Amino acid sequence: MVAMKKYMNEKIVIEAKNLAAGYPQNAVWRDANFSIGQGEFVAVLGPNGAGKTTLFRLLLGLAQPLGGTLSLFGAAPRRGNPRIGYVPQKHPIDSETGIEALELVRLGLYGNRWGVGGAGQGIAEAHEALRIVGAEELAHRPLGVLSGGELQRIFLAEALIGKPDLLLLDEPLANLDMRRESNFVQLIDNVVRSRGVTVLLIAHNINPLLPVLDRVIYVANGRITDGKPGEVLTSQSLTDLYGIPIEVLKDSHGRIAIIGMDEPPEHHSEHHTHDDRAARGARD
Amino acid sequence: MNTLPIAFSWNIIADLQSMLQYDFMRHAFEAGTIVAIVAGIIGYFIVLRRSSFAAHALSHIGFAGAAGAVLFGINPILGLLVFTSAGGVAIAALGRKAATRDVQIGTVLAFMLGIGVLFISLYAGYATEAYSLLFGEILGISSSDVWVTLIAAVVLLAALAIVYRPLLFTSLDEDVAEAKGISIFWIGVVFMLLVAVATSIAVQVVGVLLIFALMVTPAAVAERLARRPAEGILISVAIALAATWFGLFISFYIPYPVSFFITTATFAVYLVVRVARR
């Protein structure tokens, strides 16, 4: 927590001005204004289909803004930016595959180059990335036999192998139990704080993230609100955002429960399964 | 199919030498070897990408093309290439997830098989042509067929070498590959074209209905056994090659279809590996 202050806000990594996303006839959200500094750990929260992944797609250059401007490292986002490490929501890992973890991690470094490439390419870097995420012992294990928690560490290593300045993690906690959630958040925190990496992490449940978060981006009801967790996750702020009465309760451990949120409006249909759980988790 | 006055002697080398004196056996071994290598390599990616049903559909689409070519007196391989290529591009263009759309693909392949049956029925030499397209007729391969097969294989493998790493990346982790700047759409189109060419030449050996034997079964074994993609490709090719050579060798002495022996061999390997690694 102390180390992060060294990096935070030294320079702006992401800046959105009047940003809108979606389709001309159907904006997912609009009028988004926020900026994220280097080294910040940001949770992206919000209900089912609110457009959290859409924000990631804009940053990855896979979608274009509907309006406004989005700046990433001082320029417009572009596809294949090597400064971004990305862990998507879904990885189609076949339970029968014998391919070992090291091979997947290596692809994060050279998979986008043409040609066949050398046999030993990226091996040293892949071992280093696996060491950083504490998964060295998994290097030669088949992907098909790894548990959800082990796979998440492998995917994180795949994202880190290119030494990114920005990590985009789309629901990395979705398939983890409470203990592993907490361990994984701590792991990300350790990895990024020592390197000044900025993290945007989409989650359903803010509680495991509370100890490490610098900021929250809340996507709901066609709008984006950002600020410190204590500012955004208040009864007043969420009531204003949704336009219906919402109550934010805290227990004696500081954990948050959001009460009174109706089924949120659906702007598009992506990732229903996880986001359904998001909505439930937020209400729970 | 072929009953020749040569007996099996247990001296494999001598047996091979004597069977290779026949042009049709030499051509069969040459084409079979080329097809097994290509099918083993492409098949590994088909299994990694879980698009084996799309590959199966392409062979049926190719059947209609080949049957049409036969009807109009054109080389059936040309008909196969044109139809499978068009079908492959169409499947890829329908979307990145199209290759896994079982119901739609199943509907199209049944329709194309029907068109193929119509073309074959309009052609006077119905039984022989239909049989060789559906089940393969490797013992009927000519010297020029071998050349066409070789050229197609060289072009295919050269193209595969160029797209190897992005193809592997999109096969294992599509969303990350896309974020890294790879065009999922174009890789999908190129891959389905490669599958189309591989299917077209493999049909000569095992036919439309048995294409899985060379393109999917060896690769399915390889996927389970290999720790590295290069290993997987080698295992897949080795099984496809061994099965093809075994099928050709046995069928020289036993008058049953080559494709029966090839499919039986690959299935036996698959079964053994599945049971052994439970």
Interface residues (C-beta under 8 A of the other chain):
Chain A: L60 L62 R79 G80 N81 I84 Y86 V87 P88 Q89 K90 H91 P92 D94 E96 T97 G98 I99 E100 E103 L104 L107 G108 Y110 G111 N112 R113 W114 G115 V116 G117 A119 H140 P142 F155 E158 A159
Chain B: L48 R50 A161 I162 V163 Y164 R165 P166 L168 F169 L172 D173 E174 D175 V176 A177 E178 A179 K180 G181 I182 E223 R224 L225 A226 R227 R228 P229 A230 G232
